């Protein structure tokens, strides 16, 4: 009985942490005591204090303010990248699953190619070839992540299109666009919400990794990955510079994963659906 009662508590705690992080991102300009890029040469590498709650970095910038604005950048970019990935994957998955034929063959060939390549290596190659920046990072993440969405959506569409009610709608004169809009997409909604939620956490880790390598978001932008990259020289003497953004990334990814699990249980989606192909 204790184990049964503990699971919902974990989900509620995860939702609370996620809501807190999102709230910090939204209200960062109100909460932050300093400009995240304000350089204070006389206050470099200070310890945690009443003036600077999480200390300052090597340029004297307030770490707490940069954490708040970093949430805004990290979450905002992760949501944008996840949406782009989802739109591309859904479009190709529906085309392949519903229409079939040569289009499906070509799309599945591309899916197999992209899923056969190491995702992070391909991401680094694309970002490195295009140069660091927001646009190249968004393109790299989208191109290396769409295949999982496409394969899962295609599998679901293949099952839905064979249902009797779809045949009934066709016999009554329902067109392709009408069927896709009123029957296919609504039946995919629950699964897509879970896939989108999980993808956000994956994107956060990818952005942090590329920013750490110097291929993602660039200084002086207040991003958690950039903060970790800046802290690598000083983390032995000033561990707060590394721990603060690192713990935020961990908390965000863990809470998103747990919220995704809660949504899966709520919508009774089978567990393997959104974990395969990722």
Phi, psi and omega in degrees: 000321180297319180296322180295320182284340186281332183297310177300327179296319178298317180295319179295320178296319178297317179297322179294316179296317179297317178296322178296315180295318178295320177298319177298321179295316183292317186258021180305317180297335180274321186279321187298128181283341183224162169293131185296338180253010180288118181269127179239091185302332182275357184233035182285144174050049176272150178284172178299136182205178177293333179281315178236101190301324179245019179081190179232161180266193185292343178257005180083013179279142183289121184293320180298318179295321180290328175297316181296312179290331175296324175297320179297314181290311185296312182291317180299315180291321180298318179295317179298313180295320179295322178295315179298316179298316182294317181298316179294314181295318180296315182301311181290324178295320179290318179299313180291318184285324185272317185269329179064208176068211183296323180299316179295321179297315180295316181296317179292329175296316178295320179300314180297322180295310183292324180283343177277347180267145176297119187302310183292322179297317178294321179298316179296319181297316181294312180296322179291321180291322182274344183092152182294150179150169184294316183295314181293324178294317179297317179294318181297316181292318181296314183292332182265359187238347187290332188298321179297316176301312185299315182296316182292316180296318179301315180299320179291320181294322178302323179284318185293320185293343179268358180293152183296324183290334175292318177297321179296318179296319178298317182294336178271005176097010179292127181280173182299311182298320180297317180294317180297317185286321188260345185231316182288304183299316177301326180284343177269349192303310183299316179295321182292325177299317180293314180300318180295317180298313180295322181298326179301314179297321178295320180295320178303315179295319180295316180297316179298320180295313181291324177295323177297325180277357180084013182251358183255226176295144190250149173300151005270020181302135182279089178234145183298320178295319177297321179296320178294320179297320179292331186275351187296336180281334190244004191293335179292318180273331182229074185296339180298331180295329180266321185292321184300303178291326180297316179293326178294317177298315180297316181295318181295312182294318180294317181293321178295319179298316180292322176296322176298319177297320179296319178294321178299314179294323182294319183265003178058042176273137182297145190298323185283351189298309187262004176259346178281153174069013181252000000 
